[in-house]
Amino acid sequence: MARERYLLHAGEDTIHDPEAEKKAEQANKTPHGKWENFWYYNKWKIIFGLFVAVVVVWSIVTSVTSEKADYTVGLLTEKTYPDSVLDTICTEMEKYGKDLNGDGKVVVQVSQFVLPGEESAKTATNISPSSDLAQQQQNIQMLQAYQAKWISDMSVGTSMILISDNANFMQQEKTNRIFSYLDGSNPSETATDYDNMRVPIAKCPKLANVDVTLEAGTTSVKMKLSEIMSDCSISIRRYKGTAIDGKADDYYNASMELLKKIIS
């Protein structure tokens, strides 16, 4: 493949000229040629590795420089919500939480996971001939980074309270059985009574009618949180009988208390 790149714009005579072929092979052996050959075959791996490294460094810096959160709420949606929405959720939930780490304040943070639902997942990694290859590769890298972050969250129980859009709720329930009933008990493996596992944001008295200011260019628009997140609901993750059961009892119980205040 690398040889063909050196002969890409050559004429028919040049391509079959032994001398030209010899020069192309020699070019491959120079430091510059070796680098071009390496970059041609490995550029996407390198780009993805750098992207993951940036995400990891950003996460470390954020955890060191930001206030220690008492609660982390996982937000699983197909689209990204602006900071004003996340900040509003945090501010409202902090009113009903407890100072779990003893630093004198109640801090809630939202950890956003932009993941495709079942239907979107079928096309998320599909690269069509007519698509922008660079953009498609970037989308795949972002998806992989969010998925890795979510798997890590699930494995250690960072987010006990979860907010999800319908697509992600159904996808996670189908693949991971991640949600419990609102009283903390576990649904059966074949349970489909999803309304007992979630409460729409529009039906959460403490969140539904809160105003959020959205910036649109040079103008600002004020909307209710329930309008912005009309497809989203709040839930609690499974804890009892899972791999993290017994490792974060106090945090889980505090999260359950906070959830009950938010939905009542």
GUKE-784874 format. One record per residue (C-alpha): x, y, z; chain; residue number from 1; residue in one letter. Coordinates in nm, 3 decimals. Example, Ala and Ser with C-alpha at 12.3 -4.5 7.8 and 13.67 -1.06 7.14 Angstrom:
# residues 2
{u:1.230 | v:-0.450 | w:0.780 | chaine:A | num:1 | residu:A} $
{u:1.367 | v:-0.106 | w:0.714 | chaine:A | num:2 | residu:S} $
This chain:
# residues 264
{u:0.000 | v:0.000 | w:0.000 | chaine:A | num:1 | residu:M} $
{u:0.282 | v:0.241 | w:0.087 | chaine:A | num:2 | residu:A} $
{u:0.453 | v:0.169 | w:-0.247 | chaine:A | num:3 | residu:R} $
{u:0.132 | v:0.250 | w:-0.435 | chaine:A | num:4 | residu:E} $
{u:0.115 | v:0.588 | w:-0.259 | chaine:A | num:5 | residu:R} $
{u:0.456 | v:0.684 | w:-0.396 | chaine:A | num:6 | residu:Y} $
{u:0.347 | v:0.584 | w:-0.747 | chaine:A | num:7 | residu:L} $
{u:-0.008 | v:0.719 | w:-0.725 | chaine:A | num:8 | residu:L} $
{u:0.036 | v:1.000 | w:-0.979 | chaine:A | num:9 | residu:H} $
{u:0.294 | v:0.828 | w:-1.193 | chaine:A | num:10 | residu:A} $
{u:0.228 | v:0.740 | w:-1.558 | chaine:A | num:11 | residu:G} $
{u:0.199 | v:0.385 | w:-1.689 | chaine:A | num:12 | residu:E} $
{u:0.562 | v:0.380 | w:-1.806 | chaine:A | num:13 | residu:D} $
{u:0.688 | v:0.502 | w:-1.472 | chaine:A | num:14 | residu:T} $
{u:0.490 | v:0.246 | w:-1.277 | chaine:A | num:15 | residu:I} $
{u:0.649 | v:-0.038 | w:-1.470 | chaine:A | num:16 | residu:H} $
{u:0.993 | v:0.123 | w:-1.478 | chaine:A | num:17 | residu:D} $
{u:1.228 | v:-0.093 | w:-1.261 | chaine:A | num:18 | residu:P} $
{u:1.434 | v:0.214 | w:-1.180 | chaine:A | num:19 | residu:E} $
{u:1.128 | v:0.402 | w:-1.056 | chaine:A | num:20 | residu:A} $
{u:1.022 | v:0.103 | w:-0.847 | chaine:A | num:21 | residu:E} $
{u:1.369 | v:0.083 | w:-0.698 | chaine:A | num:22 | residu:K} $
{u:1.354 | v:0.452 | w:-0.602 | chaine:A | num:23 | residu:K} $
{u:1.013 | v:0.402 | w:-0.443 | chaine:A | num:24 | residu:A} $
{u:1.141 | v:0.111 | w:-0.235 | chaine:A | num:25 | residu:E} $
{u:1.445 | v:0.316 | w:-0.128 | chaine:A | num:26 | residu:Q} $
{u:1.215 | v:0.605 | w:-0.030 | chaine:A | num:27 | residu:A} $
{u:1.030 | v:0.366 | w:0.198 | chaine:A | num:28 | residu:N} $
{u:1.355 | v:0.295 | w:0.383 | chaine:A | num:29 | residu:K} $
{u:1.439 | v:0.658 | w:0.461 | chaine:A | num:30 | residu:T} $
{u:1.334 | v:0.801 | w:0.803 | chaine:A | num:31 | residu:P} $
{u:1.077 | v:1.019 | w:0.628 | chaine:A | num:32 | residu:H} $
{u:0.946 | v:0.726 | w:0.425 | chaine:A | num:33 | residu:G} $
{u:0.925 | v:0.502 | w:0.731 | chaine:A | num:34 | residu:K} $
{u:0.732 | v:0.770 | w:0.918 | chaine:A | num:35 | residu:W} $
{u:0.487 | v:0.818 | w:0.629 | chaine:A | num:36 | residu:E} $
{u:0.435 | v:0.443 | w:0.607 | chaine:A | num:37 | residu:N} $
{u:0.382 | v:0.414 | w:0.985 | chaine:A | num:38 | residu:F} $
{u:0.143 | v:0.711 | w:0.991 | chaine:A | num:39 | residu:W} $
{u:-0.058 | v:0.575 | w:0.697 | chaine:A | num:40 | residu:Y} $
{u:-0.135 | v:0.250 | w:0.878 | chaine:A | num:41 | residu:Y} $
{u:-0.158 | v:0.375 | w:1.238 | chaine:A | num:42 | residu:N} $
{u:-0.292 | v:0.731 | w:1.230 | chaine:A | num:43 | residu:K} $
{u:-0.639 | v:0.645 | w:1.363 | chaine:A | num:44 | residu:W} $
{u:-0.496 | v:0.436 | w:1.645 | chaine:A | num:45 | residu:K} $
{u:-0.268 | v:0.726 | w:1.742 | chaine:A | num:46 | residu:I} $
{u:-0.550 | v:0.982 | w:1.722 | chaine:A | num:47 | residu:I} $
{u:-0.778 | v:0.764 | w:1.935 | chaine:A | num:48 | residu:F} $
{u:-0.499 | v:0.704 | w:2.188 | chaine:A | num:49 | residu:G} $
{u:-0.438 | v:1.077 | w:2.220 | chaine:A | num:50 | residu:L} $
{u:-0.811 | v:1.141 | w:2.258 | chaine:A | num:51 | residu:F} $
{u:-0.841 | v:0.886 | w:2.539 | chaine:A | num:52 | residu:V} $
{u:-0.531 | v:1.033 | w:2.707 | chaine:A | num:53 | residu:A} $
{u:-0.686 | v:1.381 | w:2.696 | chaine:A | num:54 | residu:V} $
{u:-1.010 | v:1.248 | w:2.848 | chaine:A | num:55 | residu:V} $
{u:-0.819 | v:1.072 | w:3.127 | chaine:A | num:56 | residu:V} $
{u:-0.605 | v:1.378 | w:3.204 | chaine:A | num:57 | residu:V} $
{u:-0.913 | v:1.602 | w:3.200 | chaine:A | num:58 | residu:W} $
{u:-1.092 | v:1.367 | w:3.440 | chaine:A | num:59 | residu:S} $
{u:-0.794 | v:1.364 | w:3.678 | chaine:A | num:60 | residu:I} $
{u:-0.753 | v:1.743 | w:3.671 | chaine:A | num:61 | residu:V} $
{u:-1.127 | v:1.791 | w:3.723 | chaine:A | num:62 | residu:T} $
{u:-1.135 | v:1.553 | w:4.019 | chaine:A | num:63 | residu:S} $
{u:-0.836 | v:1.725 | w:4.180 | chaine:A | num:64 | residu:V} $
{u:-0.942 | v:2.085 | w:4.126 | chaine:A | num:65 | residu:T} $
{u:-1.319 | v:2.059 | w:4.173 | chaine:A | num:66 | residu:S} $
{u:-1.513 | v:2.031 | w:4.495 | chaine:A | num:67 | residu:E} $
{u:-1.556 | v:1.679 | w:4.624 | chaine:A | num:68 | residu:K} $
{u:-1.908 | v:1.570 | w:4.534 | chaine:A | num:69 | residu:A} $
{u:-2.138 | v:1.414 | w:4.790 | chaine:A | num:70 | residu:D} $
{u:-2.354 | v:1.265 | w:4.516 | chaine:A | num:71 | residu:Y} $
{u:-2.289 | v:1.186 | w:4.151 | chaine:A | num:72 | residu:T} $
{u:-2.586 | v:1.160 | w:3.915 | chaine:A | num:73 | residu:V} $
{u:-2.537 | v:0.973 | w:3.590 | chaine:A | num:74 | residu:G} $
{u:-2.699 | v:1.131 | w:3.283 | chaine:A | num:75 | residu:L} $
{u:-2.746 | v:0.881 | w:2.999 | chaine:A | num:76 | residu:L} $
{u:-2.879 | v:1.047 | w:2.685 | chaine:A | num:77 | residu:T} $
{u:-2.838 | v:1.039 | w:2.309 | chaine:A | num:78 | residu:E} $
{u:-2.769 | v:1.412 | w:2.294 | chaine:A | num:79 | residu:K} $
{u:-2.548 | v:1.648 | w:2.491 | chaine:A | num:80 | residu:T} $
{u:-2.715 | v:1.890 | w:2.731 | chaine:A | num:81 | residu:Y} $
{u:-2.561 | v:2.234 | w:2.795 | chaine:A | num:82 | residu:P} $
{u:-2.392 | v:2.319 | w:3.124 | chaine:A | num:83 | residu:D} $
{u:-2.685 | v:2.540 | w:3.226 | chaine:A | num:84 | residu:S} $
{u:-2.909 | v:2.231 | w:3.235 | chaine:A | num:85 | residu:V} $
{u:-2.657 | v:2.025 | w:3.431 | chaine:A | num:86 | residu:L} $
{u:-2.593 | v:2.310 | w:3.674 | chaine:A | num:87 | residu:D} $
{u:-2.966 | v:2.351 | w:3.734 | chaine:A | num:88 | residu:T} $
{u:-3.006 | v:1.981 | w:3.815 | chaine:A | num:89 | residu:I} $
{u:-2.715 | v:2.000 | w:4.059 | chaine:A | num:90 | residu:C} $
{u:-2.839 | v:2.318 | w:4.228 | chaine:A | num:91 | residu:T} $
{u:-3.192 | v:2.185 | w:4.279 | chaine:A | num:92 | residu:E} $
{u:-3.085 | v:1.843 | w:4.405 | chaine:A | num:93 | residu:M} $
{u:-2.834 | v:1.995 | w:4.646 | chaine:A | num:94 | residu:E} $
{u:-3.127 | v:2.153 | w:4.834 | chaine:A | num:95 | residu:K} $
{u:-3.244 | v:1.807 | w:4.943 | chaine:A | num:96 | residu:Y} $
{u:-2.916 | v:1.624 | w:4.995 | chaine:A | num:97 | residu:G} $
{u:-2.684 | v:1.577 | w:5.291 | chaine:A | num:98 | residu:K} $
{u:-2.322 | v:1.668 | w:5.351 | chaine:A | num:99 | residu:D} $
{u:-2.186 | v:1.315 | w:5.320 | chaine:A | num:100 | residu:L} $
{u:-1.815 | v:1.395 | w:5.327 | chaine:A | num:101 | residu:N} $
{u:-1.823 | v:1.645 | w:5.614 | chaine:A | num:102 | residu:G} $
{u:-1.677 | v:1.942 | w:5.425 | chaine:A | num:103 | residu:D} $
{u:-1.962 | v:2.171 | w:5.528 | chaine:A | num:104 | residu:G} $
{u:-2.144 | v:2.177 | w:5.193 | chaine:A | num:105 | residu:K} $
{u:-2.375 | v:1.960 | w:4.989 | chaine:A | num:106 | residu:V} $
{u:-2.238 | v:1.909 | w:4.639 | chaine:A | num:107 | residu:V} $
{u:-2.410 | v:1.719 | w:4.358 | chaine:A | num:108 | residu:V} $
{u:-2.237 | v:1.666 | w:4.027 | chaine:A | num:109 | residu:Q} $
{u:-2.379 | v:1.530 | w:3.702 | chaine:A | num:110 | residu:V} $
{u:-2.167 | v:1.289 | w:3.502 | chaine:A | num:111 | residu:S} $
{u:-2.283 | v:1.302 | w:3.142 | chaine:A | num:112 | residu:Q} $
{u:-2.270 | v:0.993 | w:2.917 | chaine:A | num:113 | residu:F} $
{u:-2.372 | v:1.055 | w:2.557 | chaine:A | num:114 | residu:V} $
{u:-2.464 | v:0.706 | w:2.437 | chaine:A | num:115 | residu:L} $
{u:-2.679 | v:0.580 | w:2.150 | chaine:A | num:116 | residu:P} $
{u:-2.999 | v:0.391 | w:2.217 | chaine:A | num:117 | residu:G} $
{u:-3.065 | v:0.058 | w:2.051 | chaine:A | num:118 | residu:E} $
{u:-3.172 | v:0.200 | w:1.714 | chaine:A | num:119 | residu:E} $
{u:-2.901 | v:0.465 | w:1.703 | chaine:A | num:120 | residu:S} $
{u:-2.635 | v:0.210 | w:1.800 | chaine:A | num:121 | residu:A} $
{u:-2.702 | v:0.020 | w:1.477 | chaine:A | num:122 | residu:K} $
{u:-2.576 | v:0.313 | w:1.271 | chaine:A | num:123 | residu:T} $
{u:-2.337 | v:0.481 | w:1.517 | chaine:A | num:124 | residu:A} $
{u:-2.030 | v:0.297 | w:1.384 | chaine:A | num:125 | residu:T} $
{u:-2.150 | v:0.256 | w:1.025 | chaine:A | num:126 | residu:N} $
{u:-1.922 | v:0.439 | w:0.782 | chaine:A | num:127 | residu:I} $
{u:-2.091 | v:0.490 | w:0.445 | chaine:A | num:128 | residu:S} $
{u:-1.886 | v:0.566 | w:0.131 | chaine:A | num:129 | residu:P} $
{u:-2.044 | v:0.910 | w:0.101 | chaine:A | num:130 | residu:S} $
{u:-1.984 | v:1.013 | w:0.463 | chaine:A | num:131 | residu:S} $
{u:-1.708 | v:1.230 | w:0.602 | chaine:A | num:132 | residu:D} $
{u:-1.453 | v:0.971 | w:0.714 | chaine:A | num:133 | residu:L} $
{u:-1.280 | v:1.201 | w:0.963 | chaine:A | num:134 | residu:A} $
{u:-1.612 | v:1.298 | w:1.124 | chaine:A | num:135 | residu:Q} $
{u:-1.723 | v:0.935 | w:1.142 | chaine:A | num:136 | residu:Q} $
{u:-1.396 | v:0.833 | w:1.304 | chaine:A | num:137 | residu:Q} $
{u:-1.430 | v:1.115 | w:1.555 | chaine:A | num:138 | residu:Q} $
{u:-1.786 | v:1.003 | w:1.639 | chaine:A | num:139 | residu:N} $
{u:-1.666 | v:0.647 | w:1.695 | chaine:A | num:140 | residu:I} $
{u:-1.385 | v:0.767 | w:1.924 | chaine:A | num:141 | residu:Q} $
{u:-1.625 | v:0.980 | w:2.127 | chaine:A | num:142 | residu:M} $
{u:-1.867 | v:0.690 | w:2.160 | chaine:A | num:143 | residu:L} $
{u:-1.591 | v:0.454 | w:2.273 | chaine:A | num:144 | residu:Q} $
{u:-1.469 | v:0.707 | w:2.532 | chaine:A | num:145 | residu:A} $
{u:-1.819 | v:0.755 | w:2.677 | chaine:A | num:146 | residu:Y} $
{u:-1.877 | v:0.379 | w:2.681 | chaine:A | num:147 | residu:Q} $
{u:-1.550 | v:0.320 | w:2.866 | chaine:A | num:148 | residu:A} $
{u:-1.640 | v:0.592 | w:3.116 | chaine:A | num:149 | residu:K} $
{u:-1.987 | v:0.442 | w:3.170 | chaine:A | num:150 | residu:W} $
{u:-1.851 | v:0.089 | w:3.219 | chaine:A | num:151 | residu:I} $
{u:-1.613 | v:0.226 | w:3.482 | chaine:A | num:152 | residu:S} $
{u:-1.900 | v:0.409 | w:3.655 | chaine:A | num:153 | residu:D} $
{u:-2.115 | v:0.095 | w:3.663 | chaine:A | num:154 | residu:M} $
{u:-1.833 | v:-0.121 | w:3.799 | chaine:A | num:155 | residu:S} $
{u:-1.763 | v:0.100 | w:4.102 | chaine:A | num:156 | residu:V} $
{u:-2.108 | v:0.251 | w:4.162 | chaine:A | num:157 | residu:G} $
{u:-2.010 | v:0.616 | w:4.120 | chaine:A | num:158 | residu:T} $
{u:-2.360 | v:0.711 | w:4.004 | chaine:A | num:159 | residu:S} $
{u:-2.642 | v:0.558 | w:4.208 | chaine:A | num:160 | residu:M} $
{u:-2.908 | v:0.801 | w:4.083 | chaine:A | num:161 | residu:I} $
{u:-2.952 | v:0.791 | w:3.706 | chaine:A | num:162 | residu:L} $
{u:-3.132 | v:1.022 | w:3.464 | chaine:A | num:163 | residu:I} $
{u:-3.188 | v:0.872 | w:3.120 | chaine:A | num:164 | residu:S} $
{u:-3.381 | v:0.940 | w:2.804 | chaine:A | num:165 | residu:D} $
{u:-3.618 | v:0.669 | w:2.688 | chaine:A | num:166 | residu:N} $
{u:-3.377 | v:0.526 | w:2.429 | chaine:A | num:167 | residu:A} $
{u:-3.098 | v:0.481 | w:2.684 | chaine:A | num:168 | residu:N} $
{u:-3.329 | v:0.353 | w:2.955 | chaine:A | num:169 | residu:F} $
{u:-3.452 | v:0.076 | w:2.725 | chaine:A | num:170 | residu:M} $
{u:-3.103 | v:0.001 | w:2.594 | chaine:A | num:171 | residu:Q} $
{u:-2.947 | v:-0.024 | w:2.941 | chaine:A | num:172 | residu:Q} $
{u:-3.235 | v:-0.226 | w:3.080 | chaine:A | num:173 | residu:E} $
{u:-3.211 | v:-0.468 | w:2.788 | chaine:A | num:174 | residu:K} $
{u:-2.833 | v:-0.512 | w:2.794 | chaine:A | num:175 | residu:T} $
{u:-2.730 | v:-0.449 | w:3.156 | chaine:A | num:176 | residu:N} $
{u:-3.047 | v:-0.473 | w:3.370 | chaine:A | num:177 | residu:R} $
{u:-2.907 | v:-0.173 | w:3.552 | chaine:A | num:178 | residu:I} $
{u:-3.227 | v:-0.031 | w:3.706 | chaine:A | num:179 | residu:F} $
{u:-3.401 | v:-0.137 | w:4.026 | chaine:A | num:180 | residu:S} $
{u:-3.753 | v:-0.054 | w:4.136 | chaine:A | num:181 | residu:Y} $
{u:-3.789 | v:0.285 | w:4.302 | chaine:A | num:182 | residu:L} $
{u:-3.804 | v:0.121 | w:4.644 | chaine:A | num:183 | residu:D} $
{u:-3.465 | v:-0.041 | w:4.585 | chaine:A | num:184 | residu:G} $
{u:-3.589 | v:-0.395 | w:4.523 | chaine:A | num:185 | residu:S} $
{u:-3.472 | v:-0.580 | w:4.214 | chaine:A | num:186 | residu:N} $
{u:-3.708 | v:-0.654 | w:3.924 | chaine:A | num:187 | residu:P} $
{u:-3.711 | v:-1.006 | w:3.788 | chaine:A | num:188 | residu:S} $
{u:-3.500 | v:-1.076 | w:3.481 | chaine:A | num:189 | residu:E} $
{u:-3.815 | v:-1.070 | w:3.267 | chaine:A | num:190 | residu:T} $
{u:-3.983 | v:-0.766 | w:3.427 | chaine:A | num:191 | residu:A} $
{u:-4.127 | v:-0.507 | w:3.189 | chaine:A | num:192 | residu:T} $
{u:-4.312 | v:-0.284 | w:3.437 | chaine:A | num:193 | residu:D} $
{u:-4.075 | v:0.003 | w:3.360 | chaine:A | num:194 | residu:Y} $
{u:-4.299 | v:0.269 | w:3.515 | chaine:A | num:195 | residu:D} $
{u:-4.208 | v:0.122 | w:3.854 | chaine:A | num:196 | residu:N} $
{u:-3.838 | v:0.177 | w:3.777 | chaine:A | num:197 | residu:M} $
{u:-3.849 | v:0.543 | w:3.673 | chaine:A | num:198 | residu:R} $
{u:-4.029 | v:0.874 | w:3.718 | chaine:A | num:199 | residu:V} $
{u:-4.043 | v:1.123 | w:3.429 | chaine:A | num:200 | residu:P} $
{u:-3.871 | v:1.453 | w:3.504 | chaine:A | num:201 | residu:I} $
{u:-4.205 | v:1.619 | w:3.425 | chaine:A | num:202 | residu:A} $
{u:-4.355 | v:1.438 | w:3.726 | chaine:A | num:203 | residu:K} $
{u:-4.076 | v:1.524 | w:3.972 | chaine:A | num:204 | residu:C} $
{u:-4.211 | v:1.818 | w:4.179 | chaine:A | num:205 | residu:P} $
{u:-3.863 | v:1.935 | w:4.278 | chaine:A | num:206 | residu:K} $
{u:-3.733 | v:1.953 | w:3.920 | chaine:A | num:207 | residu:L} $
{u:-4.015 | v:1.986 | w:3.667 | chaine:A | num:208 | residu:A} $
{u:-4.094 | v:2.357 | w:3.693 | chaine:A | num:209 | residu:N} $
{u:-3.746 | v:2.490 | w:3.752 | chaine:A | num:210 | residu:V} $
{u:-3.642 | v:2.758 | w:3.501 | chaine:A | num:211 | residu:D} $
{u:-3.330 | v:2.709 | w:3.289 | chaine:A | num:212 | residu:V} $
{u:-3.173 | v:2.984 | w:3.080 | chaine:A | num:213 | residu:T} $
{u:-3.049 | v:2.860 | w:2.744 | chaine:A | num:214 | residu:L} $
{u:-2.811 | v:3.063 | w:2.532 | chaine:A | num:215 | residu:E} $
{u:-2.885 | v:3.072 | w:2.159 | chaine:A | num:216 | residu:A} $
{u:-2.624 | v:3.287 | w:1.990 | chaine:A | num:217 | residu:G} $
{u:-2.664 | v:3.637 | w:2.126 | chaine:A | num:218 | residu:T} $
{u:-3.007 | v:3.572 | w:2.273 | chaine:A | num:219 | residu:T} $
{u:-3.125 | v:3.390 | w:2.584 | chaine:A | num:220 | residu:S} $
{u:-3.432 | v:3.175 | w:2.620 | chaine:A | num:221 | residu:V} $
{u:-3.590 | v:3.061 | w:2.946 | chaine:A | num:222 | residu:K} $
{u:-3.754 | v:2.718 | w:2.957 | chaine:A | num:223 | residu:M} $
{u:-3.877 | v:2.475 | w:3.221 | chaine:A | num:224 | residu:K} $
{u:-3.649 | v:2.181 | w:3.292 | chaine:A | num:225 | residu:L} $
{u:-3.939 | v:1.945 | w:3.216 | chaine:A | num:226 | residu:S} $
{u:-3.967 | v:2.098 | w:2.865 | chaine:A | num:227 | residu:E} $
{u:-3.599 | v:2.063 | w:2.794 | chaine:A | num:228 | residu:I} $
{u:-3.580 | v:1.707 | w:2.925 | chaine:A | num:229 | residu:M} $
{u:-3.927 | v:1.594 | w:2.820 | chaine:A | num:230 | residu:S} $
{u:-3.798 | v:1.248 | w:2.721 | chaine:A | num:231 | residu:D} $
{u:-3.600 | v:1.191 | w:3.042 | chaine:A | num:232 | residu:C} $
{u:-3.677 | v:1.011 | w:3.366 | chaine:A | num:233 | residu:S} $
{u:-3.499 | v:0.956 | w:3.698 | chaine:A | num:234 | residu:I} $
{u:-3.416 | v:0.615 | w:3.846 | chaine:A | num:235 | residu:S} $
{u:-3.197 | v:0.435 | w:4.096 | chaine:A | num:236 | residu:I} $
{u:-2.946 | v:0.172 | w:3.988 | chaine:A | num:237 | residu:R} $
{u:-2.947 | v:-0.188 | w:4.109 | chaine:A | num:238 | residu:R} $
{u:-2.735 | v:-0.236 | w:4.416 | chaine:A | num:239 | residu:Y} $
{u:-2.855 | v:-0.536 | w:4.614 | chaine:A | num:240 | residu:K} $
{u:-2.706 | v:-0.859 | w:4.488 | chaine:A | num:241 | residu:G} $
{u:-2.465 | v:-0.685 | w:4.250 | chaine:A | num:242 | residu:T} $
{u:-2.084 | v:-0.689 | w:4.253 | chaine:A | num:243 | residu:A} $
{u:-2.076 | v:-0.363 | w:4.453 | chaine:A | num:244 | residu:I} $
{u:-2.332 | v:-0.471 | w:4.715 | chaine:A | num:245 | residu:D} $
{u:-2.186 | v:-0.405 | w:5.062 | chaine:A | num:246 | residu:G} $
{u:-1.909 | v:-0.178 | w:4.933 | chaine:A | num:247 | residu:K} $
{u:-2.101 | v:0.151 | w:4.937 | chaine:A | num:248 | residu:A} $
{u:-2.400 | v:0.098 | w:5.166 | chaine:A | num:249 | residu:D} $
{u:-2.397 | v:0.447 | w:5.319 | chaine:A | num:250 | residu:D} $
{u:-2.370 | v:0.616 | w:4.980 | chaine:A | num:251 | residu:Y} $
{u:-2.643 | v:0.398 | w:4.831 | chaine:A | num:252 | residu:Y} $
{u:-2.880 | v:0.460 | w:5.124 | chaine:A | num:253 | residu:N} $
{u:-2.816 | v:0.836 | w:5.108 | chaine:A | num:254 | residu:A} $
{u:-2.882 | v:0.830 | w:4.733 | chaine:A | num:255 | residu:S} $
{u:-3.209 | v:0.646 | w:4.792 | chaine:A | num:256 | residu:M} $
{u:-3.314 | v:0.912 | w:5.045 | chaine:A | num:257 | residu:E} $
{u:-3.231 | v:1.189 | w:4.801 | chaine:A | num:258 | residu:L} $
{u:-3.420 | v:1.019 | w:4.519 | chaine:A | num:259 | residu:L} $
{u:-3.733 | v:0.984 | w:4.735 | chaine:A | num:260 | residu:K} $
{u:-3.725 | v:1.356 | w:4.817 | chaine:A | num:261 | residu:K} $
{u:-3.686 | v:1.448 | w:4.451 | chaine:A | num:262 | residu:I} $
{u:-3.976 | v:1.236 | w:4.328 | chaine:A | num:263 | residu:I} $
{u:-4.217 | v:1.303 | w:4.615 | chaine:A | num:264 | residu:S} $
